[in-house]
Amino acid sequence: MIFHDYYADIPREDVDRFVESQEMGRLVTVGEDGTPHLGLYNFVYDGISLELHLVRADEQVADLKARPRCLFEVDEILAVIPSHWVHPEYAGSATAYHRTAIFECGGAVAEDPAEVLAQQVRLLAKHQPEGGYRPLGVEDPL
């Protein structure tokens, strides 16, 4: 990815608003052998922290426990421009416009049932505000 200086001076409020508006983001972790692992997750962002829910058996949980350094990325494709729109013959003028936010993070895995419950409530409030599920509880097997 090319980082242009003129995109580096975006007000924090604009970045936060963009990130909060996204439905899904990509978590990148590194396995024990150095292999990158990528997962696509819904998430909650409060301007300080990113929260997402992984299944205990997910390889990224093991990655985060062993190597908490990770990356989280959200993006929005704005337009894909074919080369012939810019030049009749030169294929190198094809481009794409997008908005992207990348966070270099120190990840943590929450396992306390009350903490996980609170996080699930926040995720559902964002991604399923209409309800349609029974109330969550620490003792609920779901």
C-alpha positions as MATLAB code, in Angstrom:
seq = 'MIFHDYYADIPREDVDRFVESQEMGRLVTVGEDGTPHLGLYNFVYDGISLELHLVRADEQVADLKARPRCLFEVDEILAVIPSHWVHPEYAGSATAYHRTAIFECGGAVAEDPAEVLAQQVRLLAKHQPEGGYRPLGVEDPL';
ca = [
       0.000    0.000    0.000;
       1.223    3.489   -0.779;
       0.960    6.013    2.030;
       0.652    9.579    0.744;
       1.445   12.410    3.159;
      -1.612   14.370    2.062;
      -3.834   11.616    3.472;
      -2.045   11.543    6.819;
      -3.602   14.701    8.214;
      -7.201   13.507    8.525;
      -8.927   14.807   11.684;
      -9.339   12.099   14.314;
     -13.095   12.701   14.465;
     -13.380   11.893   10.743;
     -11.366    8.691   11.135;
     -13.467    7.647   14.142;
     -16.717    8.342   12.277;
     -15.490    6.300    9.293;
     -14.402    3.337   11.444;
     -17.614    3.371   13.496;
     -19.670    3.297   10.286;
     -18.090    0.078    9.013;
     -19.790   -3.286    9.517;
     -16.760   -5.563    9.197;
     -13.009   -5.372    9.664;
      -9.997   -7.615    9.169;
      -7.889   -8.931   12.021;
      -4.357   -9.981   11.100;
      -2.398  -12.137   13.545;
       0.757  -14.208   13.184;
       0.949  -17.939   13.804;
       3.739  -19.714   15.647;
       5.529  -20.501   12.377;
       5.241  -16.899   11.134;
       2.255  -17.534    8.883;
      -0.135  -14.567    8.833;
      -3.733  -15.377    9.720;
      -6.563  -13.176    8.510;
     -10.135  -13.083    9.788;
     -13.108  -10.930    8.830;
     -15.233   -9.893   11.820;
     -17.954   -7.521   12.861;
     -16.708   -5.252   15.608;
     -17.404   -2.373   17.961;
     -15.176    0.711   18.106;
     -15.477    3.382   20.791;
     -12.706    5.706   19.610;
     -10.182    4.006   21.899;
     -10.686    0.251   21.682;
     -11.784   -2.255   19.066;
     -13.799   -5.255   20.241;
     -14.627   -8.331   18.228;
     -15.801  -11.829   19.001;
     -13.748  -14.870   18.036;
     -14.661  -18.487   18.648;
     -12.376  -20.172   21.209;
     -11.189  -22.730   18.642;
     -10.170  -20.013   16.145;
      -6.437  -20.095   15.388;
      -6.334  -16.328   15.881;
      -7.210  -16.758   19.568;
      -4.087  -18.891   20.027;
      -2.095  -16.332   18.031;
      -3.254  -13.448   20.239;
      -2.497  -15.313   23.447;
       1.040  -16.111   22.296;
       1.742  -12.958   20.270;
      -0.634  -10.100   21.102;
       0.751   -7.761   18.457;
      -1.804   -7.632   15.655;
      -3.346   -5.420   13.031;
      -6.964   -4.455   12.427;
      -8.098   -2.923    9.137;
     -11.338   -1.477    7.803;
     -11.893   -0.208    4.307;
     -14.472    1.101    1.915;
     -14.040    0.802   -1.844;
     -15.130    4.053   -3.455;
     -14.399    3.359   -7.143;
     -12.387    1.111   -9.426;
     -11.102    2.976  -12.481;
     -10.244    0.956  -15.611;
      -7.109    2.027  -17.445;
      -8.933    2.992  -20.652;
     -10.794    5.725  -18.789;
      -7.450    7.445  -18.240;
      -5.395    6.358  -21.249;
      -6.478    4.530  -24.399;
      -3.550    2.055  -24.329;
      -1.546    2.236  -21.098;
      -2.843   -0.422  -18.689;
      -0.773    1.000  -15.821;
      -3.196    3.876  -15.382;
      -5.868    1.604  -13.886;
      -6.468    2.510  -10.263;
      -8.860    2.277   -7.358;
     -10.023    4.786   -4.804;
     -10.759    3.634   -1.278;
     -10.774    4.729    2.330;
      -8.755    2.572    4.687;
      -7.917    2.748    8.386;
      -5.242    0.464    9.804;
      -4.680    0.003   13.529;
      -1.509   -1.551   14.906;
      -2.774   -3.146   18.103;
      -1.893   -5.039   21.205;
      -4.634   -7.639   21.344;
      -6.049   -9.281   24.449;
      -8.338  -12.282   24.776;
     -11.153  -11.819   27.289;
     -12.277  -15.047   28.956;
     -14.113  -13.796   32.039;
     -17.797  -14.663   31.417;
     -19.079  -11.290   32.636;
     -16.597   -9.429   30.434;
     -17.485  -11.555   27.392;
     -21.205  -11.031   28.076;
     -20.772   -7.243   28.243;
     -18.828   -7.317   24.995;
     -21.525   -9.411   23.298;
     -24.171   -6.937   24.434;
     -22.175   -4.093   22.820;
     -21.725   -6.057   19.576;
     -25.432   -6.892   19.386;
     -26.407   -3.285   20.132;
     -24.455   -2.195   17.050;
     -25.096   -5.064   14.666;
     -28.577   -6.254   15.675;
     -30.256   -3.286   17.374;
     -33.721   -4.602   16.498;
     -33.258   -7.484   18.935;
     -34.680  -10.815   17.847;
     -32.833  -12.911   20.395;
     -33.445  -13.924   23.987;
     -31.714  -11.905   26.709;
     -28.101  -12.896   27.212;
     -26.855  -14.192   30.544;
     -23.557  -15.455   31.924;
     -25.063  -18.889   32.593;
     -26.631  -19.198   29.129;
     -24.880  -21.915   27.078;
     -25.274  -19.825   23.917;
];
